[in-house]
């Protein structure tokens, strides 16, 4: 099995032209967050912006723009209808989302969204109507777990980013079975489903039907809530910038882990937070650009 290297990841990112403008680096639509889970929305959005996406629009619950816009002023915000518990509803979402879906270069759905019948319907509608790559994370994965063959009739490029618990729901296996045979589980899943799979955990795996690789970066300090939201935002940003599903996933897991290693060196594995990881992304990309430009 191939192990990712910094040099091959750096080669995926072309040097930016002097006359470049924001539209050259992709339009990303993030459908994330709920009343009681604004953090997942914030982390995934901030990570996407730090990873170079040109324009990021966030569709979320009405409370979140008021909470987050002052700390993430670079994003654009759309508010959707919610139920009494503060979760997005399918009602009235379509008219707001459709024009953004039609002009987006990538979509991220699921981070902090919650799992209800309404968010399940919303996820299925998005997968049916998006004409670009879709990164499905967290509750987006749970929303399709009972109908995973959905990708066969959408014809979209899907990037699924499960942790072992979510992988158990997608595959019908026990977590212990997955952890004992991670490579075999990933290969079996992508042989049945035409997706790019990111099986998170120590030595995160990226798999497609004809290939699989392992990520060497990262550390146990990243094992806390919010790390996955950060990774999902990064992968979605790379997909929006035109990287294929495979390359976006490989770049995401490698650079996410590298930022985690820098955060651990600065803050310790015990004390580091996903927000510290995002704060280390400028150093990661500075080193990447230096390596790429020397090549």
N, C-alpha and C positions, 0 to 999 in steps of 0.2 A: 504494500500500500504506500502510495506517495505521501511524503511529508512536505508541507508548504514551506517555502523559503521567502525571506524578505525581498530578495532580488526579483523573483518572479512576480511578487505582488506589486513592487514598485513599477515594473514594466507595464502594468495594466493602466497606469495613469499618465496620459500624454501631457506634455508641457502646455500650459494655457497660453493661447495666442495673445499678443499685445492688444489686439482690438476686440477681445472677448467681451461679451455682455451676459447678464444674468440668465437670459433665455438659453444660452449655450450649455448651461449646467443643470438643466432639467427642472421640471415642475413636479413636485411631490405632493400628493394628497394623503394626509394622515387621518384616519378615522379611529380615534383613541379616547380613552378617559371616560369617567363617570363622576357623579357628584362626590363620592367618597374615595375615588382613586384618581385624583388629579396628578399625582406624582409620576405615574406611568406615562401619562400624556406629556408632562414636562420633560422627562428624561429622554423619551424617544424623539421628541421634537428638537430638543437642544442638540442631541447627538447627530441628528440628520443635518442640522445647520452647520455644525462643526466639521461635518464630513464632506462639505462642499456643494450641497444641493443649492441650485440657483434660487428657487422659489419654493417655499413650504407653506401649504395651506392646511390648517387643522380643523377638522369637523368634530365637535365635541359638545358636551352639555353646556348650558348657558352660564353656569358658575365659573367654568374654567378660563374663558377669556379674561374675565375680570380678575381672576386670581393670578394668571400667568403672563398676561401681555406685557406688564411692566418689567418682568424679569427676562422675557424672551421677546423683545420688541421686533425682531427680524421676521417672525412668523406672521401669517395672515390667519384670521380666525373666523370660523362659521359656527353658529349655534344651532343645534338640533332640538327637536321636541324630546321630552323625557316622560317616564312614568313617575308614579308617586315616590318610588325609591331612588330616583335620580339616575336611571339608566336610559340610554338612547332608545327611542322607539322607531319602528319602521315607518310610522305614520308621518307624512309630510316631508320625510327625508329625501325622497326620490327627486323631487323638483329642485331642491337645493343642491343635491350632489351631482346630478346628471351632467350639467355643463362643466363641472370641475373634472369629473371622470373622463369626459370626452377630450379634454385638453391636457390631462396629466401624462407624464412619462412613466410614472410608477405610483403605486398605492401601497400604503401600510394600513392594515386593519387588525385590531384586537387588543392592543396594549391597554390594560385597565378598563376595558369596555364593559366587563361583566357578562354573565351568561344568563339570558332570559329568552323566552320565545321570540320577543321582538328583536333582540340583538342577533339571534340566530337567523331570522328572516332578513334582517338588514345585511348580514354577511353574505347570505346566498344571493341577494339582489346585486350586491357590489360585484361578486365574482361573475355574475351573469352579464353585467353591463360594462365592466372595465375592458378597455381595449389595449391595455398595457400590462407589464409585469405587476403582480400583486404579491406582497410579502404578508404572510398570514402568521400571526403570533398570538400567544396567550389565549384569550377567550375567543379569538377568531378561529383558532385551532379546535377549541372545544365545540364551537358552533358547527363545524363540518365533520366532527368525529363520527357522527351517526350516518353520514352520507358522503364518505370520503371519495366515492367515484364521481363527485361533482366536477372534478377537473376534466373528466373525459368528455363532458358535453359543453363546457365553457370554452375549451380550446385556448385558454390563456396560459401564459408562463407563470406558474405558481412557485413561490419559494416558501417552504414550510419550515418553521424554526422551533421545534418542540424540545422541551427538557424531558427527562425520562418519564415523568408522570404523564405529560401530555402525549408522549409517544405510546405509552401504554393504552391510552384511550383511543388513539388513532389505529393502533395495530391489533388491539384485543389481547395483547400479551401482558404478563405481570412485569412490574418494574424490575424485579430480580432477574427475570429471564432476559430482559433487554440489556441490563448492565453486564450480565455474564457473556453476552454475545452481541456486542454493539455493532461490529462490522457486519455480521451476518444479518442482524435485524435491519440495518440501513439498506443493505443490498436487496434483501427480500422486499422491502417496502417500495423502493424505487423501481423494481422490476414489475411490480403490480400497478404502480401509479406514476403517471408521467409528470413528475414534479422534481424540483431541486430540494433536497432534504438537508437541513442542518440539524444534526442530532447533538444537542448541547451536552456539556459535561467535561470532565477531565479528558483532554485529547479530543475535542469536538471534531465530529466527522461531517464532511460535505459529500453528498452522494447524488449522482444521477444514474440513469439506467446503465450507462456504459463506463462509468468511472467513479472512483471514490478516493478521497484524500483525508489526511489527518492534520489537525492544527497543533503546532508545538508550543505556541505561546499561551500565556495565562497562568494563574496561580490560585490557590484556595481562598485567598482574600476576596476574590470576585464572587464567592458563593454567598450572595445576599440579594434580597429583593431589589429589583431595579436594574440589575446587570443585563438581564434578558431584554428589557425595554431599550436599553442603550444599544445593544447589538442589533435589534430589529431596526432602529432608526438609522444606524450606519448602513446596513445592507440595503435598505430602501433608498437611501441617498445615492448609493453607488449605482443601483438599478436605474434611478431617475437620470443619472449622468450618462447612461448609455451602455454600462457594462452588462454583459449577458447575465442570466440568472446564476450560472456557475461561477463566473468571475466575481460578481457582486457578493456572493456568499463566501467565496474563498477570501476575498479582500476583507470582508467584514469580520470574519472570525479571527483572521490573523492580526489585523490592526487593533481590534477590540482587545485581544489578549495582550498585545504589545503595550497598549495604553495601560492595561491592568498591571503589567509588570513594572512600568514606570511609576504608577500610583503606589504600588506596594513598596518600592524602593524609597519613595518619598514619605509615605504616611504609615507604613507597616501593613502587613496583611490583616492584622487584627483591627486596625482603625480605619482603613481605606473604605471609601464609599463609591458607588457608581458615579456620583457627581464629580469625585476626584478623578475618576477615569476619563470623563469628558474633558476635564481641565487639562489632562495630559495629551489630548489629541493634537494640539498645535505642535508639540515637540515631535510627536509621531510623524506628522505630515512634513515637518521640516526635514527630518532625517530621510524620509522617503524621497522627497524632492532632490535632496543632495545626492542620494544614491542614484536615482534615475538620471540626473543630469551629468553624472560622471560616466555613465554607461556609454 
